[in-house]
Amino acid sequence: MGISTLVTILLALLIGIGLRSILRDWRRKFAEDDTRAETKRKAQIERNKAELKSGGVVTLERGEDGVYRPGKE
């Protein structure tokens, strides 16, 4: 094996290790973002449910003509 082969192998190894660490960091970051987004989504759903129970929300139903109008309660 010549010196150029050793340098090529070493360079490929360093690139491989670097790519693995980058992918690991990205995966961790995306998992954190997904967790945060899920928490926000659940909080939004709870706020929507509370607002619906408060009585200040009008439920709209689509009529036969395609127009949305207040539903029958």
TIMI-150597 format. One record per residue (C-alpha): residue in one letter; z, x negated, y negated. Coordinates in steps of 0.001 Angstrom, whole numbers, plus 500000, padded with zeros to 6 digits. Example, Ala and Ser with C-alpha at 12.3 -4.5 7.8 and 13.67 -1.06 7.14 Angstrom:
TIMI-150597
A507800487700504500
S507140486330501060
end
This chain:
TIMI-150597
M500000500000500000
G499035498736496652
I500995498957493448
S498723501727492147
T499549503862495189
L503281503393494625
V502924504250490932
T500913507375491819
I503499508500494368
L506349507860491921
L504548509737489156
A503826512707491453
L507480512753492531
L508713512751488924
I506298515551487977
G507403517595490992
I511084517187490137
G510398518086486511
L508483521221487450
R511245522339489800
S513886521965487093
I511731523829484570
L511152526687487007
R514857526841487859
D515794527031484169
W513185529716483486
R514330531772486470
R517926531624485238
K516883532576481691
F514767535497482893
A517621536725485096
E519961536671482083
D517387538564480008
D516955541151482771
T520720541648482995
R520993542049479231
A518078544513479137
E519590546557481976
T522918546734480128
K521162547892476954
R519182550483478900
K522322551903480532
A524081552075477153
Q521073553892475657
I521098556413478508
E524822557048478013
R524303557547474252
N521471559964474951
K523618561955477392
A526493562110474895
E524143563242472128
L522667565909474374
K526155567238475197
S527130567352471512
G524797570298470936
G522795568791468094
V519727568272470252
V516895570781470576
T515126570801473914
L511385571238473528
E509176572854476123
R505422572628476231
G503718575975475779
E500570577151477495
D498565576112474431
G499884572551474683
V502217572774471671
Y505870571801472048
R508347574474470898
P512123574899471213
G513002575995474720
K514892579088475733
E518570578341476113
end
